[in-house]
Amino acid sequence: MNRRLILNLLRREGPRSRADIATVIGLSPAAVTFVVADLLEEGIVTEGKAVPGPAGRRPIPVEINYEHSLAVGFKLMVDSVECVATDLATNPVAAMRVGLEGHDPDYVADLLAGTVPELVKLAGRPKAKLAGIGISMPGVINHEQTACVRSHRFKWDNVPLASLVASRVHVPVWLEDDTNAYAIAQQLFGLGRQHRNMAVLAVGVGISCALVIDGKLYRGANGAAGKFGHTLFEENGRLCECGKRGCLMAYHSELSMLRRWRETTGRDELGLPELREALSSGDATATTLVAESGRGIGTALANLVNITDPEVVVAGGEAVSLGDPFLNPLREALSARTFRAAPPLLPDWEDNSWARGAAALVTQKIFDFESSGGVTDIARLGVRGSAA
């Protein structure tokens, strides 16, 4: 626990001397010296240059060596996999995208395992060890058993994907819902770094909203927390991928926005780049449609904010790239319906952001002494998965 306390202080605030560390976290100088010596020997922290101090003393700061190890992240999508190798701060050092031609679990595991050495080679860091692999995907995930309990898009039930990959690459593997993984990355090194309570909204093919409560990701009783897109928007409305009708994501996900735009214009070839271009040119149809989705999501989000009271809402996903025509109506609807002042909505859209979230599953283990869910051997589970 002491090493996690020290590493989290250095993660949040940067280089600190041993004396500063002892003062801030309340450990004895001897305890800090002992733990830091271990971390230095392992190469996880390094010593910086001495800095002038009171009475002429020059304390030596220590800082995290983020280049100590590589983490590999895979973000599974229906027809492709976003792949990234990062340092321990989830900064990408190599990235690629590979096609996904099927959803058979063994095929997917073979593809991911075969991509690992390509990513490591592309990273160009022969001295760095591979700390592990993180996999994120849409679905209900059993975090402890690293299994996909249910994924509508992949048509999977009880698939132990992490174990299937671990048996092929022989390093620890983590599996998590994609929005949860993205939230972990935001908590560790992103816009939620200084916040213990936040909501992380993702609007892409689906809509979800992960919650970090008192510094911990909230997964719920069955790993199904955060399925925000399956809240009711319209009674007996459009059919959703979950098989029910009227879900929020059936109307206002990025995919649903594109579907509605194509229906309105009669042009089936239109995609997200064309929608962005139409918004930039002030196209009235596109602007009205996107604003409707912003307001619809903002209204639903206000209910969640009134219940959970987050400090901030971090927003990611493909729809965030639509910019102010989407975000401003969302903010306005959120502000109009929250019990107190609405929390700031902080958009985040970067290349590799979702795969970096998967890589953060590996990095999290270094900073969270309660983190679990990684698997190294299929024998740990004692179960076999099947594709439904």
C-alpha positions in Angstrom: 0.0 0.0 0.0 2.9 2.4 0.8 4.3 2.0 -2.7 0.9 2.7 -4.3 0.6 5.8 -2.1 4.0 7.1 -3.3 3.4 6.2 -6.9 0.0 7.9 -7.0 1.4 11.1 -5.5 4.2 11.1 -8.1 1.5 10.4 -10.8 -0.7 13.3 -9.8 1.9 15.9 -8.9 5.2 15.0 -10.6 8.7 14.7 -9.2 9.0 15.0 -5.4 11.9 14.6 -2.9 11.7 11.9 -0.4 11.2 14.4 2.4 8.2 16.0 0.5 6.7 12.6 -0.1 6.9 11.7 3.6 5.3 15.0 4.6 2.4 14.8 2.1 1.3 11.2 2.6 2.2 11.0 6.3 4.8 8.2 6.2 8.0 8.2 8.2 11.1 9.3 6.3 12.6 5.8 6.9 9.5 4.1 5.3 9.7 6.4 2.3 13.4 5.8 1.8 12.9 2.0 2.1 10.0 1.9 -0.5 11.7 4.3 -2.9 14.9 2.2 -2.8 12.8 -0.8 -3.9 11.2 1.2 -6.7 14.6 2.5 -7.9 16.0 -1.0 -8.0 13.0 -2.2 -10.0 13.4 0.7 -12.4 9.8 2.0 -11.9 11.1 5.4 -10.5 14.3 7.3 -11.3 16.2 10.1 -9.5 16.2 13.5 -11.1 18.6 16.4 -10.7 19.1 17.9 -7.2 17.3 21.2 -6.6 18.3 24.0 -4.2 16.6 23.8 -0.8 16.6 25.6 2.5 19.9 26.0 4.3 21.8 25.1 1.2 20.4 21.5 1.1 19.9 20.0 -2.4 17.2 17.4 -2.1 17.1 14.9 -5.0 13.6 14.4 -6.5 12.3 11.1 -7.6 9.9 10.6 -10.5 8.1 7.8 -12.3 10.0 6.1 -15.1 7.1 5.9 -17.5 9.3 4.2 -20.1 10.1 1.3 -17.8 7.5 -1.0 -19.5 5.1 -1.2 -22.5 1.4 -1.8 -22.2 -0.6 -3.1 -25.2 -4.2 -2.0 -25.7 -6.8 -3.5 -28.0 -10.2 -1.8 -28.6 -12.5 -4.3 -30.2 -15.1 -3.0 -32.7 -17.5 -4.9 -34.9 -15.3 -4.9 -38.0 -11.8 -3.9 -36.8 -9.5 -3.6 -33.8 -7.8 -0.4 -32.8 -4.3 -1.4 -31.4 -1.8 0.6 -29.5 1.4 0.2 -27.5 1.9 2.8 -24.8 4.3 3.7 -22.0 3.1 3.6 -18.5 1.4 7.0 -18.8 -0.7 5.6 -21.7 1.3 7.8 -24.2 1.2 5.9 -27.6 4.5 4.8 -29.0 3.0 2.6 -31.7 -0.4 2.2 -33.2 -2.2 0.3 -35.9 -5.6 -0.9 -36.9 -6.4 -4.4 -38.1 -9.5 -5.8 -39.7 -11.8 -8.1 -37.9 -13.3 -10.6 -40.3 -15.3 -12.6 -37.8 -16.3 -12.9 -34.2 -15.4 -16.5 -33.3 -13.6 -16.2 -30.0 -10.6 -18.4 -31.0 -10.2 -16.4 -34.2 -10.2 -13.1 -32.2 -7.7 -14.4 -29.7 -5.4 -15.6 -32.4 -5.6 -12.2 -34.2 -4.8 -10.3 -31.0 -2.0 -12.6 -30.0 -0.4 -12.3 -33.4 -0.6 -8.5 -33.4 1.3 -8.2 -30.1 4.8 -8.8 -31.5 4.1 -6.5 -34.4 3.2 -3.7 -32.0 6.2 -4.3 -29.8 8.5 -4.2 -32.8 6.9 -1.1 -34.1 7.4 0.6 -30.7 11.1 0.3 -31.1 11.9 -0.1 -27.4 13.8 -3.4 -27.2 14.8 -2.9 -23.6 11.3 -2.3 -22.3 9.4 -5.3 -21.0 5.8 -6.0 -21.8 3.8 -5.3 -18.7 0.6 -6.8 -20.0 -2.3 -6.5 -22.4 -5.6 -4.7 -22.0 -8.7 -5.5 -24.1 -11.8 -3.3 -24.2 -15.0 -4.1 -26.0 -18.7 -3.3 -25.8 -20.6 -5.6 -23.5 -21.2 -6.8 -20.0 -17.9 -7.9 -18.5 -17.2 -10.0 -15.5 -14.2 -8.1 -14.3 -12.9 -10.7 -11.8 -13.2 -13.6 -14.3 -12.1 -11.5 -17.3 -14.9 -12.9 -19.3 -17.5 -11.3 -21.6 -20.8 -12.2 -20.0 -22.8 -10.8 -22.9 -22.1 -8.7 -26.0 -25.0 -8.0 -28.4 -22.7 -6.8 -31.1 -20.4 -9.8 -31.0 -23.2 -12.3 -30.1 -21.1 -13.6 -27.3 -22.2 -15.2 -24.0 -19.6 -16.1 -21.3 -16.5 -15.9 -23.5 -13.3 -15.9 -21.4 -11.4 -13.8 -23.9 -8.6 -12.6 -21.6 -7.7 -16.2 -20.8 -7.8 -17.2 -24.5 -5.3 -14.4 -25.3 -3.2 -15.0 -22.2 -2.7 -18.7 -23.1 -1.2 -17.5 -26.4 1.0 -14.7 -25.3 1.9 -15.7 -21.6 1.6 -12.2 -20.1 -1.1 -10.8 -17.9 -4.3 -9.8 -19.8 -7.2 -7.6 -18.6 -10.7 -7.3 -20.1 -13.1 -4.5 -19.6 -16.1 -2.7 -21.0 -14.8 -0.1 -23.5 -16.3 2.9 -21.7 -15.1 1.7 -18.3 -11.6 1.3 -19.7 -11.8 4.8 -21.2 -12.9 6.1 -17.8 -9.9 4.5 -16.1 -7.6 6.2 -18.6 -9.3 9.5 -17.9 -8.9 9.0 -14.1 -5.3 8.1 -14.3 -3.9 10.5 -16.8 -6.7 12.4 -18.5 -9.3 15.1 -17.7 -10.4 13.3 -14.5 -6.9 13.1 -13.0 -7.7 15.6 -10.2 -11.3 14.4 -9.6 -12.6 11.6 -7.3 -16.2 11.7 -8.6 -16.9 12.0 -12.3 -19.1 10.7 -15.1 -17.6 9.6 -18.4 -20.0 9.8 -21.2 -19.3 8.0 -24.5 -21.4 8.6 -27.6 -20.4 6.4 -30.5 -22.0 3.3 -32.0 -23.8 3.1 -28.7 -24.2 5.5 -25.7 -22.8 4.7 -22.2 -21.8 6.6 -19.1 -19.2 5.2 -16.7 -19.1 6.5 -13.1 -16.1 7.0 -10.9 -17.3 7.3 -7.3 -15.0 8.3 -4.5 -12.0 7.4 -6.7 -13.3 4.0 -7.8 -14.9 2.8 -11.0 -18.4 1.7 -10.3 -19.2 -1.6 -12.1 -22.5 -2.5 -10.3 -23.6 -5.9 -9.0 -23.2 -7.7 -12.3 -20.7 -5.6 -14.3 -23.6 -3.9 -16.2 -23.4 -0.4 -14.7 -23.1 2.5 -17.1 -25.4 1.2 -19.8 -26.8 4.7 -20.2 -27.9 4.2 -23.8 -30.5 1.6 -22.7 -32.5 4.1 -20.6 -35.9 4.8 -22.0 -36.2 7.7 -24.5 -39.6 6.9 -26.2 -42.1 4.3 -25.1 -42.5 1.5 -27.7 -40.2 3.4 -30.0 -37.4 2.4 -32.3 -36.0 -1.1 -32.0 -32.6 -1.2 -30.2 -29.8 -3.8 -30.6 -30.7 -5.1 -27.1 -34.0 -6.3 -28.5 -36.1 -3.7 -26.6 -37.8 -0.6 -28.0 -37.3 3.1 -27.3 -33.8 3.1 -25.9 -31.8 6.4 -25.9 -29.1 4.9 -28.2 -31.6 3.9 -30.8 -32.2 7.6 -31.4 -29.1 9.5 -30.5 -26.0 7.4 -30.8 -23.6 8.5 -33.6 -24.8 5.5 -35.6 -28.4 6.5 -35.0 -27.7 10.1 -36.0 -26.2 8.9 -39.3 -29.2 6.6 -39.9 -31.7 9.4 -39.3 -29.7 11.7 -41.6 -29.6 9.2 -44.4 -33.3 8.6 -44.0 -34.0 12.3 -44.2 -31.8 13.0 -47.2 -32.3 9.7 -49.0 -28.5 9.4 -49.4 -27.3 6.0 -48.1 -23.6 6.8 -48.7 -23.3 9.5 -46.1 -21.0 9.0 -43.2 -19.5 10.8 -40.2 -17.0 12.9 -42.3 -19.8 14.1 -44.5 -21.9 15.0 -41.5 -19.0 17.0 -40.1 -18.6 18.8 -43.4 -22.3 19.5 -43.6 -22.2 21.0 -40.1 -19.2 23.2 -41.0 -21.1 24.5 -44.0 -24.2 25.3 -41.9 -26.5 22.7 -43.5 -29.8 23.3 -41.8 -30.9 19.6 -41.9 -27.7 18.3 -40.4 -27.6 21.1 -37.7 -31.2 20.5 -36.6 -30.7 16.7 -36.4 -27.5 16.9 -34.5 -28.9 19.5 -32.1 -31.9 17.2 -31.4 -29.5 14.4 -30.4 -27.5 16.8 -28.2 -30.6 17.9 -26.4 -31.9 14.3 -26.1 -28.7 13.1 -24.5 -28.4 16.2 -22.3 -31.9 15.8 -20.9 -31.2 12.1 -20.0 -27.8 13.0 -18.6 -29.4 15.6 -16.3 -31.3 12.7 -14.6 -28.0 10.8 -14.0 -26.3 14.0 -12.7 -29.1 14.6 -10.3 -28.7 11.2 -8.9 -24.9 10.8 -8.8 -23.6 14.5 -8.4 -20.3 14.2 -10.3 -17.7 16.9 -10.2 -17.2 16.8 -14.0 -18.6 15.0 -17.0 -15.9 13.9 -19.5 -17.4 13.3 -22.9 -15.8 11.1 -25.6 -16.7 9.0 -28.6 -17.1 9.7 -32.3 -20.0 12.1 -31.8 -17.7 14.5 -29.8 -15.9 15.2 -33.1 -19.1 16.9 -34.3 -18.1 19.8 -32.0 -20.3 22.7 -30.8 -23.4 21.9 -33.0 -23.7 18.7 -30.8 -22.1 19.8 -27.6 -23.8 23.2 -27.1 -27.3 21.8 -27.2 -26.2 19.0 -24.9 -24.8 21.5 -22.4 -27.9 23.7 -22.6 -30.3 20.8 -21.9 -28.1 19.5 -19.1 -27.9 22.9 -17.4 -31.7 23.5 -17.8 -32.6 20.3 -15.9 -30.0 19.7 -13.2 -31.0 20.3 -9.6 -27.9 22.3 -8.9 -25.5 24.0 -11.3 -24.5 21.5 -14.0 -21.0 20.1 -13.7 -18.5 21.1 -16.4 -18.7 19.0 -19.6 -15.2 18.4 -20.8 -14.9 17.0 -24.3 -12.0 14.7 -25.2 -11.5 13.3 -28.6 -8.0 12.1 -29.6 -6.7 9.5 -32.0 -6.2 6.2 -30.2 -8.2 7.4 -27.2 -10.2 4.2 -26.9 -7.2 1.8 -27.3 -5.3 3.9 -24.8 -8.2 3.2 -22.4 -7.5 -0.5 -23.0 -3.8 0.0 -22.3 -4.7 1.8 -19.0 -6.1 -1.5 -17.7 -2.5 -2.6 -17.6 -1.2 0.6 -16.1 -3.9 0.7 -13.5 -2.4 -2.2 -11.7 0.7 -0.2 -10.8 -1.3 2.6 -9.2 -4.3 0.8 -7.6 -3.5 -1.8 -4.9 -7.1 -3.0 -5.1 -7.0 -3.5 -8.9 -7.6 -7.1 -10.0 -9.2 -8.9 -12.9 -6.0 -9.7 -14.8 -5.4 -13.3 -15.9 -2.3 -15.1 -16.9 -3.5 -18.7 -17.3 -6.8 -20.2 -18.5 -6.6 -22.7 -15.6 -7.5 -19.9 -13.2 -11.0 -19.7 -14.6 -11.9 -23.4 -14.9 -14.6 -22.6 -17.4 -15.0 -22.6 -21.1 -16.8 -19.9 -23.1 -19.1 -20.2 -26.1 -20.3 -17.9 -28.8 -24.1 -17.6 -28.8 
